[in-house]
Amino acid sequence: MIFGRLWLLALLALLPIGAGQAQGVLTPDYDGICGLGRQSDTGCSDIRARRIVDAAQPPWRAIGRVNFAGPEARFHCTGVLIAERLVLTAAHCLYHQARKRWIPPGAVQFVAGYQRGEATASSPVRRYRLDPKQGVGGEFHADPVLDWAVLELVQPLGRSVGMLPVTLPGKSGFVAGYSGLRPQVLSVTDGCSVPSKAGGLLRGICPVMQGDSGAPLLTGSAERPSVAAIVSRIAPTAEGVSVLFLPVAMFDLNQE
C-alpha cells in the first residue's frame, strides 16, 4: 500500500494548461516524454509507431477530441462516446490551470471522428458531471480517484456515429487517442500491459502523452472494442511511459 501510494503521488504532476495543442503542465515529468521538454525523449519512438486509423469509420468514430478554444488558450484532450449523449474523459481536461477555474460547459466541444481538420460529427457540451468531491470550492483536487468526468452533449451523437460498450478491465488493452505529437489524427497503441492496481486504479506501461488524457483503454478486438478505463496521469520511467488509468466503474454513468 505504501509503494502504491508513493507511485500515485509521483504521478500528480499531470495537470492541465493550454500548451498549444494538448493539455498538460510543463513539468519535469513532461520534460522526459517525446521531446516536449528539454532533454529526454522517453517513449517517443513508440508514440510515433502508433497505428493511424481512419477516424471516420466505425468503431473509431465514437472516439474524438474534447476541444476548448478561448482568447488565451487552445487545447484538447481525448474522449469516448459510451451513450447517445455521454462522453468519458479526464476531469483535469476541464480545468484551466493558468486561470485557476473550471471551463464552462458551453466552451467545450466534443468532435467525433476528427481527422485532419474534418469531423464526422460534433456537439457542444450541455453540462459535465464530476465526482462530488471534485471541484469543491472551485478548485481542482489532485487526488487521482477524482480525475474523471462525464460530458453530456447537446446533440445525441451516439445515434449517428455509434457508441462503445463499457467493460471491466483485464490484464492488458490498447489506447486510442489524439497524442500531442499527432493531434490531427487518431492513433492506436499496440497492446499495453496493465498488471497492477493501487487504490482501485490501474497502472500500466503504454506509449501515451499529452493529448491522450481521457483516451479510452480498450479491450477486445479492434473491430469490436470495449472501454475499460481512461488515461489520467503519465510519467516517464526506465520501463517506458507509466500510465495511471481510471476504470469506468469509478464514473457516474447515470443517464438522467
C-alpha positions as CSV (number, residue, x, y, z in Angstrom):
1,M,0.0,0.0,0.0
2,I,2.8,2.4,0.8
3,F,4.5,1.8,-2.5
4,G,1.2,2.2,-4.4
5,R,0.6,5.5,-2.6
6,L,4.0,6.8,-3.4
7,W,3.6,5.9,-7.0
8,L,0.3,7.7,-7.2
9,L,1.9,10.8,-5.7
10,A,4.6,10.7,-8.2
11,L,2.0,10.9,-11.0
12,L,0.2,14.0,-9.6
13,A,2.2,16.2,-12.0
14,L,-0.1,15.6,-14.9
15,L,-2.3,18.6,-14.6
16,P,-3.7,20.8,-17.4
17,I,-2.8,24.1,-19.1
18,G,-3.1,25.3,-22.6
19,A,0.2,24.1,-24.2
20,G,-0.5,24.8,-27.8
21,Q,-2.3,21.7,-28.8
22,A,-2.6,19.4,-25.8
23,Q,-3.4,19.5,-22.1
24,G,-0.6,19.4,-19.6
25,V,1.7,21.4,-17.4
26,L,5.3,21.7,-18.4
27,T,6.9,19.8,-15.6
28,P,10.0,17.6,-15.2
29,D,7.6,14.6,-16.0
30,Y,6.8,16.1,-19.4
31,D,10.5,17.0,-20.0
32,G,11.0,13.3,-20.3
33,I,8.3,12.4,-22.8
34,C,8.7,12.7,-26.5
35,G,10.8,15.8,-26.7
36,L,8.2,18.1,-25.3
37,G,10.7,19.3,-22.7
38,R,14.4,20.0,-22.7
39,Q,16.3,16.7,-22.7
40,S,14.8,13.2,-22.9
41,D,12.6,11.6,-25.5
42,T,11.3,8.6,-23.4
43,G,8.6,6.7,-25.3
44,C,8.8,9.0,-28.4
45,S,9.7,6.3,-30.9
46,D,6.8,4.1,-29.6
47,I,4.4,7.0,-29.8
48,R,5.5,7.6,-33.4
49,A,5.0,3.9,-34.1
50,R,1.3,4.0,-33.1
51,R,-1.0,2.9,-35.9
52,I,-3.0,5.7,-37.5
53,V,-6.6,4.6,-38.1
54,D,-9.5,6.1,-40.2
55,A,-11.3,8.1,-37.5
56,A,-14.4,8.5,-39.8
57,Q,-15.0,4.7,-39.8
58,P,-16.7,2.6,-37.0
59,P,-15.8,1.8,-34.3
60,W,-13.2,4.6,-34.2
61,R,-15.6,7.5,-34.9
62,A,-17.0,7.0,-31.4
63,I,-13.7,8.4,-30.2
64,G,-13.0,12.1,-30.6
65,R,-11.3,15.3,-29.4
66,V,-12.5,17.3,-26.4
67,N,-11.7,20.8,-27.6
68,F,-11.5,24.1,-25.8
69,A,-10.7,27.4,-27.5
70,G,-10.6,30.6,-25.6
71,P,-9.0,34.0,-26.1
72,E,-5.8,33.0,-24.3
73,A,-5.5,29.3,-24.9
74,R,-6.5,26.4,-27.2
75,F,-6.1,22.8,-26.1
76,H,-7.5,19.3,-26.5
77,C,-7.9,16.0,-24.7
78,T,-9.5,12.8,-26.0
79,G,-13.0,11.5,-25.1
80,V,-15.1,8.5,-26.0
81,L,-18.9,8.1,-26.5
82,I,-20.5,5.4,-24.4
83,A,-24.1,6.5,-24.7
84,E,-26.0,8.8,-27.1
85,R,-25.0,11.9,-25.3
86,L,-22.4,10.8,-22.8
87,V,-18.6,11.1,-23.3
88,L,-16.0,9.9,-20.9
89,T,-12.8,12.0,-20.3
90,A,-10.5,13.1,-17.6
91,A,-11.6,15.9,-15.1
92,H,-8.3,17.7,-15.4
93,C,-9.1,18.4,-19.1
94,L,-11.9,20.7,-17.9
95,Y,-9.8,22.8,-15.5
96,H,-7.9,25.9,-16.8
97,Q,-4.8,25.7,-14.6
98,A,-3.4,29.1,-15.7
99,R,-6.6,30.9,-14.7
100,K,-7.4,28.6,-11.8
101,R,-11.0,28.0,-12.8
102,W,-13.2,25.3,-14.4
103,I,-14.0,25.8,-18.1
104,P,-17.8,26.5,-18.7
105,P,-19.5,23.5,-20.3
106,G,-20.6,25.7,-23.3
107,A,-17.0,26.4,-24.1
108,V,-16.2,22.7,-24.6
109,Q,-16.8,20.9,-27.8
110,F,-16.7,17.2,-28.5
111,V,-15.6,16.4,-32.1
112,A,-16.3,12.8,-33.0
113,G,-14.2,11.1,-35.7
114,Y,-11.8,14.0,-36.0
115,Q,-9.3,13.6,-38.8
116,R,-7.0,16.3,-40.3
117,G,-9.4,19.2,-39.7
118,E,-12.6,17.3,-40.6
119,A,-15.1,15.6,-38.3
120,T,-17.8,13.0,-38.6
121,A,-20.0,15.0,-36.1
122,S,-19.6,17.5,-33.3
123,S,-21.6,18.9,-30.4
124,P,-21.1,21.5,-27.7
125,V,-21.3,20.2,-24.1
126,R,-24.5,20.9,-22.2
127,R,-23.0,20.1,-18.8
128,Y,-20.5,17.8,-17.2
129,R,-20.5,15.6,-14.2
130,L,-17.6,15.3,-11.8
131,D,-17.0,13.3,-8.6
132,P,-18.9,15.0,-5.8
133,K,-15.6,15.7,-4.1
134,Q,-14.1,17.2,-7.2
135,G,-14.2,21.0,-7.7
136,V,-15.3,21.8,-4.2
137,G,-14.5,25.4,-3.6
138,G,-14.0,25.9,-7.3
139,E,-10.6,24.2,-7.1
140,F,-9.1,21.2,-8.9
141,H,-8.4,18.4,-6.4
142,A,-5.5,16.3,-7.5
143,D,-6.5,13.1,-5.8
144,P,-6.2,10.6,-8.8
145,V,-9.5,8.9,-7.9
146,L,-11.3,12.2,-8.6
147,D,-9.9,12.7,-12.1
148,W,-12.9,11.6,-14.1
149,A,-15.6,13.5,-16.0
150,V,-18.7,12.6,-17.9
151,L,-19.7,15.1,-20.6
152,E,-23.4,15.4,-21.5
153,L,-23.7,16.6,-25.1
154,V,-26.3,18.9,-26.6
155,Q,-26.7,16.6,-29.6
156,P,-27.2,12.8,-29.3
157,L,-24.2,12.0,-31.5
158,G,-24.1,8.4,-30.5
159,R,-27.2,7.8,-32.6
160,S,-25.3,8.6,-35.8
161,V,-21.6,7.8,-35.0
162,G,-22.1,4.9,-32.7
163,M,-21.1,4.2,-29.1
164,L,-18.6,1.9,-27.4
165,P,-19.7,-0.5,-24.7
166,V,-18.1,-0.4,-21.3
167,T,-16.5,-3.4,-19.6
168,L,-14.3,-4.5,-16.7
169,P,-10.5,-4.1,-17.2
170,G,-8.3,-7.1,-17.8
171,K,-4.6,-7.6,-17.7
172,S,-3.9,-5.8,-21.0
173,G,-5.5,-3.5,-23.5
174,F,-4.7,-0.7,-26.1
175,V,-5.3,3.0,-26.2
176,A,-6.7,5.1,-29.0
177,G,-6.2,8.9,-28.7
178,Y,-5.1,12.2,-30.2
179,S,-1.5,12.5,-28.9
180,G,0.2,15.8,-28.8
181,L,2.7,14.5,-31.3
182,R,0.0,13.8,-33.9
183,P,-3.0,15.8,-32.7
184,Q,-4.7,15.8,-36.2
185,V,-5.1,12.0,-36.4
186,L,-6.4,9.2,-34.2
187,S,-3.7,6.7,-33.4
188,V,-3.8,3.4,-31.6
189,T,-1.1,1.8,-29.5
190,D,-0.1,-1.8,-29.6
191,G,-1.0,-3.9,-26.5
192,C,-0.3,-2.3,-23.2
193,S,0.3,-4.3,-20.1
194,V,-1.9,-3.2,-17.2
195,P,-0.7,-5.6,-14.4
196,S,-1.1,-3.7,-11.2
197,K,-3.8,-1.9,-9.2
198,A,-3.4,0.8,-6.5
199,G,-6.4,2.1,-4.6
200,G,-8.8,0.8,-7.3
201,L,-6.8,2.5,-10.1
202,L,-4.7,0.7,-12.8
203,R,-1.1,1.2,-13.6
204,G,0.4,0.2,-16.9
205,I,3.2,0.9,-19.4
206,C,1.9,2.4,-22.6
207,P,3.2,4.9,-25.2
208,V,0.9,7.9,-24.5
209,M,1.5,11.6,-23.9
210,Q,-0.2,15.0,-23.7
211,G,-3.4,15.0,-25.7
212,D,-4.2,11.4,-24.8
213,S,-5.6,12.4,-21.4
214,G,-9.1,11.0,-21.3
215,A,-8.4,8.5,-24.1
216,P,-10.0,5.1,-23.6
217,L,-8.2,2.0,-22.6
218,L,-9.8,-0.6,-24.9
219,T,-10.2,-4.3,-24.6
220,G,-11.4,-6.9,-27.1
221,S,-10.6,-6.7,-30.8
222,A,-10.0,-3.6,-32.9
223,E,-13.3,-4.4,-34.7
224,R,-15.4,-4.7,-31.5
225,P,-13.6,-2.8,-28.7
226,S,-15.0,-2.1,-25.3
227,V,-14.0,0.8,-22.9
228,A,-12.4,-0.5,-19.7
229,A,-10.8,2.7,-18.4
230,I,-9.5,6.2,-19.4
231,V,-6.0,7.7,-19.3
232,S,-5.5,10.0,-16.3
233,R,-1.8,10.6,-15.5
234,I,1.6,9.8,-17.1
235,A,5.2,9.8,-16.1
236,P,8.5,8.6,-17.8
237,T,10.2,5.6,-16.3
238,A,13.1,3.3,-17.2
239,E,10.4,0.8,-18.5
240,G,8.7,3.4,-20.7
241,V,5.8,5.7,-20.2
242,S,4.0,4.8,-17.0
243,V,0.2,5.5,-17.1
244,L,-2.5,5.7,-14.5
245,F,-5.9,4.5,-15.8
246,L,-9.2,5.2,-14.1
247,P,-11.6,2.2,-14.5
248,V,-15.0,3.0,-15.9
249,A,-16.6,1.6,-12.7
250,M,-15.4,4.9,-11.0
251,F,-17.6,7.1,-13.3
252,D,-21.1,8.2,-12.5
253,L,-22.9,6.9,-15.7
254,N,-26.4,7.8,-14.6
255,Q,-28.3,8.9,-17.7
256,E,-30.9,11.3,-16.2
